[in-house]
Amino acid sequence: MNEYLSFLRNLDPKTKKISKYVFLTYFLALFSYPLVRSAVGAFFYEAYTASSYSLATFISITFLGVTIWAANKLQKRFSVQKLYLIIAVFSAFGLYIAYLLQVGGIKESAFLLFAIKESYIVLLIHLCLGFTNNNFNLEEVKKLFGPLGAMGSIGGILGGMLTSYVAKGFGTYYVFILSLFFIVLTGVIFYQTKNIDQKEKAEDKQSPLKAIKDVKVFVFFICAIVALTQWIIFIADLQFNYTFTELVTDKNERTSYLGNVYSYINAVSLAFQFIAIPFMMSRFKNKTIFMAIPFFYLGLTFLSLGSFTVILPIIIFVLMKASDYSIFAYSKEVMYHGLTGPQKYGTKYITDMFSYRMAKALIAFVMSVFTLKSVFVFFSLQSIMILLWIFCAYKLLKLNKA
């Protein structure tokens, strides 16, 4: 922790100013997400049951594909700050329109709500992280991503607490309205980084998706790892959702409960950011950390074979999601640093956005067709995926010595 604080104090004034806006942007983006996710989740389950969760996830990938295509086109014309603001404003507007359609009796608009909720946070978070990775050197990135992730986790915890408080005291609608305000606010704050003197690189005007053709093997293995992690987490999420919907039936109670669960995820993620990452960063190379993560997941899958109580799927889901947000996100961002600016954005469009959601959509489709509920089947699937993850990580590290 002292190393983090000393590093931040010693940044030059311009870098420090950019860092403040980036930190605040990341904080507010993840502060708003528990409100959005809990409110939209409650609206969705008011219209459909948990059996439609997989279908909603599958549908959202088409929407995300369109938004990635549009973002890639717009990034050639607009700065990343303008693009971020455009996405924030249109996401808030789209969420409210979808809500009005659902209230007006168009039940299917719940799927639009779900799709926007799934897409907007991925675009905003990864534009922010891509900007950070592109504007700081490798040593700065290694030091910044710890406290940056911690700020996001704190935002998620406080957002979850606010969600629970407002849902109980005022209702889900007010949670939803607050979430829209914070989505727009994060766009306004991130836009302020444009006002700081920065040298724009000529290469930054390249199309991000075209720029990755020279690193397509690297992108392939990153895509594979991202897909595998999301398949593993989706199974844990599915087990949690089956338990959750059986136990909690009231809409406001569901919103409050979900807010608490997301606070737990961010609290564990925060602990990882402040304790695990600084400890590992000072003692191990990034490639060692990157390779150790699938073994941690393997241990969690064995835990699922134990006494299958109500709390167990929640514990596994929280630990997997928290490590995905923190340790895995940190080590993966460091892996990107050897790429050019457009390659970083392009790789993130393909891996952290499209592949991320495509993986969830694919397993959602499979789970919606076969409706598996067996603990042993889930364990077997997760174990096979983790072994493939280890293989892909080994191949990737031969390409990148970070």
WODA-V558871 format. One line per field, one symbol per residue. ss: DSSP state (A for helix, B for strand, O for the rest). psi: psi as a letter, one per 30 degrees, with the letter a starting at -180 (. if undefined). burial: 1 if it has 24 or more other ideal C-beta (glycine too) atoms within 12 Angstrom, else 0. A space follows every 50 residues. Layout:
ss=???
psi=???
burial=???
This chain:
ss=OAAAAAAAAOOOAAAAAAAAAAAAAAAAAAAAAAAAAAAAAAAAAAAOOA AAAAAAAAAAAAAAAAAAAAAAAAAOOOOAAAAAAAAAAAAAAAAAAAAA AAAOOOOOAAAAAAAAAAAAAAAAAAAAAAAAAAAOOAAAAAAAAAAAAA AAAAAAAAAAAAAAAAAAAOOAAAAAAAAAAAAAAAAAAAAAAAAOOOOO OAAAAOOAAAAAAAAAAAAAAAAAAAAAAAAAAAAAAAAAAAAAAAAOOO AAAAAAAAAAAAAAAAAAAAAAAAAAAAAAAAAOOAAAAAAAAAAAAAAA AAAOOOOOOOOAAAAAAAAAAAAAAAAAAAAAAAAAOOOOAAAAAAAAAA AAAAAAAAAAAAAAAAAAAAOOOOAAAAAAAAAAAAAAAAAAAAAAAAAO OO
psi=eeeeeeeeegkleeeeeeeeeeeeeeeeefefeeeeeeeeeeeeffellf ffeeeeeeefeeeeeeeeeeeeefffelleeeeeeeeeeeeeeeeeeeee eeegfjeffeeeeeeeeeeeeeeeefeeeeeeefgkleeeeeeefdeeee eeeeeeeeeeeeeeeeeeefleeeeeeeeeefeeeeeeeefffffkjkjk keffglkeeffgffheeeeeeeeeeeeeeeeeeeeeeeeeeeeefeekfk eeeeeeeeeeefeeefeeeeeeefeeeeeeefflleeeeeffefeeeeee eeeffajilefefeeeeeeeeeeefdeeeeeeeeeffflleeeeeeeeee dfdeeeeeeeeeeeeeefefhkfkeeeeeeeeeeeeeeeeeeeeeefffk g.
burial=00010011001000100111111111111111111111111111111101 01111111111011101100110110001110111111111101110110 01000000111111111111111111111111111100011111111111 11111111111111111100011011011111111111111011000000 00010001101100100110111111111111111111111111100100 11011111111111111111111101110110000100111111011101 10110000000011111111111111111111111111111111111111 11111111111111101100000010011011101101110110011001 01
